[in-house]
C-alpha cells in the first residue's frame, strides 16, 4: 500500500472515530411536562465487535454460504487485519470473507444498533458488485450491495435489531467483491453497554 493511501486510511479512521465520539457526547435538551428544562444525552455507543476477536467462520456456520465459492483465497495478514476499532479488508488478497466472533452480551429485539463502514474507490476489470453484510445469530441485521466500479463512500447507520440474540451468539461479518479493493468495517455498536 502506498504511503499516501495508508495516510488516507488513517485519516478516514480518525474521522469516523471522532464522529462516533462527538455523536455520543452531544446533549439534547427539551421541556418537561412541568415547564422546566430537562437534559438528556445521546446514546453512548458501546462497541460490540472486538477487532482482535475475529476469526474465519466455517462454511457450516456461514449465514451467507449461498454466496461462498468452492475455494476461498484469503490470508489473514494480507487479506484482512484489525485496524483501530475495526477490521480492514483487501479484496485483492481476500476474494471472500466470512468472519465471526461471539456477541459479548444479549441483544433485545428492537434494540438500537449502529453500523459503521467505509470503502475506497471500487474498481474491477468488468462491472460487478460488492456485498457487505453483518448477521447476528444467523439473522442479517444489515447488508448493502455496492456497484463496482464506484466511488469511495461510507456508512454510519442506526438500525434496530430484528430479533433478540443471546450472549455468545455469533456476530458474522461478510464481504465479497470482484476486484482489488479496500474496505473497512469500523464496528457494530449498541446504544448502551448492557440491556
Secondary structure, 3 states (H helix, E strand, C coil): CCHHHHHHHHHHHHHHHHHHHHHHHCEEEEECCCCCEEEEECCCCEECCCCCCCEECCHHHCCCHHHCCCCCCECHHHHEEEECCEEEEECCCECCEEEEEECCCCECCCCEEEEEEEECCECCCCCEEEEEEEEECCEEEEEEEEEECECCEEEEEEEECCCCECCCCEEEEEEECCCCCEEEEEEEEECCCCC
